[in-house]
Amino acid sequence: MSPQGCRIPAGEIEAVVARRLCAFLSERSALFDAIRPRAHDASRQAQLMDAATDLARRWPDLAPSEQRAALRALLSRIDIRIDRINIQVALERLPEVLRQPPLDPPPSASDRPHHLVLSVPARLARAGLGTKLIVEGQQSAEPDPTLIKLLLKAERLRTMLLTSDVASIEEIAHREGVTGSYVTRLLRLAFLAPDITAAILSGHHSPELTAATLLRHSRLALDWADQRTALGFV
């Protein structure tokens, strides 16, 4: 359950969890520390680590059904906290997923299954009418259609002002059925630095940069360096 009962798209959570799991499988020292208590033989440890590295490498090429099957097998719990996601991995199931012999039994039959908790620094943020999961240090990978639509509208209004028979911003506002201040804010977006525009079109920007936050910069400078600072591109 996410904090405050916010709903987060399952695909976002799955992608974050899969990236963290693959990072763990690729970190040989961390994986060694995790399996060493129940895989004492050096050759056995090497086999497991090689198989784990190979799975992480092949992950992007696996069919979605194969990815989900591996996640279902390895994950016993996912907790979404205010500032992080905790992913509980059932290590005793790792050899099965890697198609390796089982781990050695725990020293005592009373011992609980060996679980490992992987954490991802993340938080929830409002994005328009919905909620977006923001992972620390991670930029958006998908273009935001609402942001792109906003830039296209800004460019259309700029072209209208420069090439049509409209006499003023107020006339454009009247034609569009919006306020003059809204048209002014939009027109500023038609003069964004080329690299900022390219980043928005490709989706390589902070998840916090949404159409709503961009429009809130009503006094966005025309200087490109100032724009990069204001919009988090530095």
Secondary structure, 3 states (H helix, E strand, C coil): CCHHHCCCCHHHHHHHHHHHHHHHHHCHHHHHHHHHHHCCCHHHHHHHHHHHHHHHHHHHHCCHHHHHHHHHHHEEEEEECCCEEEEEEEHHHHHHHCCCCCCCCCCCCCCCCCEEEEEEEEEEEEECCEEEEEECCCCCCCCCHHHHHHHHHHHHHHHHHHHCCCCCHHHHHHHHCCCHHHHHHHHHHCCCCHHHHHHHHHCCCCCCCCHHHHHHCCCCCCCHHHHHHHCCCC
